[in-house]
Amino acid sequence: AFSTSWPVMLNVLRLAALASLQASLSEGAVSFVDLEQLPRSESLSDGFKVSLVRPEGEAANSGQKTLIPQSSLQLLSDEERKTLEDYDAIFEKYSMFCNGRWLGVQVLQDSQDLMYLQHIVYMKKPDAIIETGTYKGGLTYFFATILDWIEREGGTAGSVVSVDRHHPDLVFAANWFCPPCADCVRSYETPVWERKVHFIQGLADDQETFQHVVANLHELDCLKPQQVPEIPFVMNTAKTIIVNLDANHEFQGLMKELIYYAPFVTLNSYLIVQDAKLDKIWGTAGPTAALNAFLQLSPPGEFVVEEDLKFHGYSQHIYVRRAQVTVPHSYFLQVAMEAMRSP
């Protein structure tokens, strides 16, 4: 009797909801906007600078909420921020990043960051994603499947250029950092990996590895060769590149990665610096300090940190948009060398 009445009940609920909506429309309680008239922005964070908020003191079950033209991240109280910090402490205590899964593959990410990352990749539809720190290939696979989806929809045929000192097969079964996952899919043996991933074995902050990345970007038509020794290549402005840095987390190593790879980020595309909270955990200069130092080397306004892109309020990472392109790739290395020579 339950199995036959359940579809009937669902239909009754559906009809009731429809009747409620029609009543609201007839009373003018629901308004509509002309989506074509709404401003568009190259910044993905701008889409989250409005929040639907329950007023202070309102009962949780009242359903009364108000639109406020600020991101939820900016509206958090000190107590609410403390709640997120407490969650983060639990997340780290139990190494919950090891428990991430994507289509059967172990991916070492918080699920909220995966939401931010997929949004960036899908909306920007890059021709190339440069990723340092492949490890077992989980995030590489995550990127590759989204790029594959974009291509199947008729979009860009993007690729992941992923760098690590070890091939994922070497560490897949290693009881190192995260416990091995016996029932997880080996990402590097999948068809989508074969189609979408260019793996480079080497240290991300090594000059030779960097040259291999450059060669792959040439192959993907993201760079154009130059005959000028000081500027051996220029960016193909018709292409889009995203950069995700997750190899070095110590200051010096990550600083080299930033100088090598961050300048490949194209106009209004994104740089992701992973595990930014390690400065606080380690009590020393780490990812956040390295990014801040890199931003100091950059021309004013070249790169912009977009906190509001963390639309669920919590993140392990820093998301940075390249708001303008005023200097070539070679500029950053030159400025870094000058900074090192200065007393």
Residue pairs with C-beta under 8 A, 6 or more apart in sequence:
21 30
24 30
41 47
42 268
42 321
43 268
43 304
43 306
43 321
43 323
44 119
44 120
44 123
44 124
44 270
44 306
44 309
44 321
45 71
45 306
45 307
45 308
45 309
45 319
45 321
46 308
48 71
48 72
48 308
48 309
48 311
49 69
49 70
49 71
49 308
50 67
50 68
50 69
50 70
50 71
51 67
51 68
51 70
51 71
51 72
51 75
52 65
52 66
52 67
52 68
53 65
53 66
53 67
53 68
53 72
53 75
54 60
54 62
54 64
54 65
54 66
55 64
55 65
55 66
58 64
68 75
71 307
71 308
71 311
72 311
72 313
73 307
73 308
73 310
73 311
73 313
74 308
76 84
76 313
84 313
84 314
87 314
88 277
88 314
90 96
91 97
91 110
92 281
95 178
96 110
97 108
97 109
97 110
97 178
97 316
98 106
98 108
98 177
98 178
98 179
100 106
100 107
100 108
100 109
100 110
100 111
100 114
100 138
101 107
101 184
102 114
102 138
102 141
102 142
102 145
103 141
103 145
103 185
104 184
104 185
105 137
105 138
105 141
105 142
105 184
105 185
105 187
106 136
106 138
106 178
106 181
106 184
107 114
107 138
107 139
107 141
107 142
108 135
108 136
108 138
108 139
108 178
109 117
109 138
109 139
109 142
109 316
110 314
110 315
110 316
112 310
112 312
112 313
112 314
112 315
113 315
113 316
113 317
114 142
115 311
115 312
116 309
116 310
116 311
116 312
116 315
116 317
116 319
117 139
117 142
117 143
117 244
117 272
118 142
118 146
119 309
120 242
120 270
120 272
120 309
120 319
121 129
121 143
121 146
121 147
121 150
121 242
122 146
122 149
122 150
124 240
124 242
124 268
124 269
124 270
125 150
125 155
125 156
125 158
125 240
126 147
126 156
126 158
126 240
126 241
126 242
126 269
127 156
127 157
127 158
127 159
127 220
127 221
127 222
127 239
127 240
127 241
128 158
128 159
128 160
128 161
128 216
128 217
128 220
128 222
128 239
128 240
128 241
128 242
129 143
129 147
129 158
129 159
129 160
129 161
129 241
129 242
129 243
129 244
130 161
130 163
130 213
130 217
130 241
130 242
130 243
130 244
130 261
130 264
131 139
131 140
131 143
131 160
131 161
131 162
131 163
131 244
131 246
132 162
132 163
132 164
132 204
132 244
132 245
132 246
132 247
132 248
132 257
132 261
133 163
133 164
133 204
133 245
133 246
133 247
133 248
133 274
134 140
134 162
134 163
134 164
134 166
134 168
134 199
135 164
135 166
135 168
135 171
135 177
136 168
136 171
136 172
136 178
136 187
137 162
137 168
137 186
137 187
137 188
137 193
137 197
138 187
139 244
139 246
140 160
140 162
140 168
140 187
140 193
140 197
140 199
141 187
141 190
141 192
141 193
141 197
143 160
143 196
143 244
144 160
144 192
144 193
144 195
144 196
144 197
145 192
147 156
147 157
147 158
147 159
147 160
147 196
148 192
148 195
148 196
150 156
150 158
151 157
151 158
156 240
158 196
159 196
159 197
159 198
159 220
160 196
160 197
160 198
161 198
161 200
161 213
161 216
161 217
161 220
162 197
162 198
162 199
162 200
163 199
163 200
163 201
163 202
163 204
163 209
163 213
163 247
164 199
164 201
164 204
164 247
165 201
165 202
165 203
165 204
166 201
167 188
167 199
167 201
168 186
168 187
168 188
168 199
169 186
169 188
172 180
172 186
173 180
174 180
187 193
188 197
188 199
198 216
198 219
198 220
200 209
200 212
200 213
200 216
202 208
202 209
202 212
203 209
203 247
204 245
204 247
204 248
204 253
204 257
204 260
204 261
205 247
205 248
205 253
205 254
205 256
205 257
205 260
210 260
210 261
213 260
213 261
214 223
214 233
217 223
217 241
217 264
218 225
218 233
220 239
221 236
221 239
222 235
222 236
222 239
222 241
222 264
223 233
223 234
223 235
223 236
224 233
224 234
224 235
224 236
225 232
225 233
226 232
226 233
226 234
230 330
231 328
231 329
231 330
232 330
233 329
234 328
235 241
235 264
235 266
235 325
235 328
235 329
237 266
237 267
239 266
240 266
240 269
241 264
241 265
241 266
241 269
242 265
242 269
242 270
242 271
242 272
243 261
243 262
243 264
243 265
243 270
243 271
243 272
244 271
244 272
244 274
245 254
245 257
245 258
245 261
245 262
245 271
245 272
245 273
245 274
246 274
246 275
247 253
247 254
247 257
248 254
248 256
248 257
249 274
249 275
249 278
249 286
249 287
250 286
251 284
251 285
251 286
251 289
251 290
251 293
254 273
254 286
254 287
254 290
254 291
255 290
255 293
255 294
255 336
258 273
258 290
258 291
258 294
259 294
259 297
259 332
259 333
259 336
262 271
262 294
262 303
262 332
263 328
263 329
263 331
263 332
264 329
265 271
265 303
265 320
265 322
266 322
266 325
267 322
267 324
267 325
268 321
268 322
268 323
269 321
269 322
270 319
270 320
270 321
270 322
271 303
271 319
271 320
271 321
271 322
272 317
272 318
272 319
272 320
273 287
273 288
273 290
273 291
273 317
273 318
273 320
274 287
274 316
274 317
275 286
275 287
275 316
275 317
276 286
276 287
276 288
276 291
276 316
276 317
276 318
277 288
277 316
278 286
278 287
278 288
279 285
279 286
279 287
279 288
279 289
287 318
288 318
291 305
291 318
291 320
294 303
294 332
295 303
295 305
297 332
297 335
297 336
297 339
298 332
299 324
299 326
299 327
301 323
301 324
302 322
302 323
302 324
302 325
302 326
302 327
303 320
303 321
303 322
303 323
304 320
304 321
304 322
304 323
305 318
305 319
305 320
306 319
306 320
306 321
307 319
309 319
310 319
